[in-house]
């Protein structure tokens, strides 16, 4: 309902998020260029995924913990949620904005976590990076190389006090926030902001429920 994409694209979106994971000190994040940051931490995290037998075996709870602890701190969720909700964000109350952000985060965490089990032998290659040292918003372009043709993954990042933060990902030519923006607008037009929140909560609850044997 909320992300109309093929399963393969969802998997690649997960890998895109993983590419920004990894613990860094604030000082390090402040001085590391965004392209070098992505290359460094993506390689580290993908190597960790390859070596983690529990993740490779499909331990969903461990995957969710990995995504939540290592990936999400590098995402500007307020900006991402506001962009996905679009013009309706300004008419939402602070409480509604908080609920939207919380449910949107759960949606993305579970989407990414569900696809991480597909990570096997991929490696990250950066395309030529062009930006001025004074730029506060940049695009870093990469390719995920493994079996088959290389996959395009681009990142929009902004420079914040705590370092560089991602606020959108381009997977196979499609910016993910734009996809959510279209479906969210349809939901809000039909059931309003509270209705969208309820739909997201319902979807997240269903995803968290154990599968029936």
Residue, then its C-alpha position, 0 to 999 in steps of 0.5 A: x500500500x505504502x511502497x509500490x515497488x518490486x521485491x528486488x527494489x525493496x531489497x536494494x533499498x535495504x542495502x542502501x540503508x545499510x550502506x550508511x551504517x556504522x558507529x562514528x564519533x561526532x568529531x569524525x563525522x564532522x570532518x569525513x567527506x560524505x563520499x568517504x563516509x559512505x564508502x568506509x561504513x558501507x564496506x564495514x557493515x556489509x562485511x559484518x552482515x556476511x560474517x553474521x550467521x544469525x542474520x544470514x539464517x534469517x534472525x529477524x529480531x537481530x536484523x531489526x536491532x542491527x538496522x535500528x541501532x546502526x542505520x537509523x542514527x544516520x537518517x534525518x527522519x524528521x525531514x524524511x517524514x515531512x518530505x513524504x507527507x508533503x504539504x499536509x505536514x504543515x497542517x499536522x499537529x505536533x502530536x500527529x507529526x510525532x506519531x507519523x515520524x514514529x510509525x514511518x520509522x517502524x515501517x522503514x526499519x521493518x522493510x529494510x530488515x526484511x530484505x537484509x537477509x538477501x545480502x550475500x556477496x555485494x560490494x559497494x563502488x563509488x562513482x565520481x563525486x563532485x561537490x564543493x567543500x562548502x556544500x551542505x547538501x550533496x548527492x553521493x552516487x554508488x553502484x552495488x556490484x555482485x552477480x548480474x548488472x551493477x545496481x544504481x544507488x544514490x544518496x541525498x545527504x545534508x550536513x548537520x551538527x552531528x555530521x552527514x545525514x541521509x534524507x533520501x535514497x535513489x534506487x534504480x532511478x527512483x527516489x524512495x521519498x517520492x514513492x511514499x509521498x504519492x501513496x501518503x497523499x492518496x491516504x490523507x485525501x481519503x482518510x485524513x492525517x489520523x487515518x494515515x497514522x492508523x493505517x501505518x500503525x495497522x500495517x506495522x502491527x501486522x508486520x510484527x505479528x508472528x506468522x501462523x504455522 
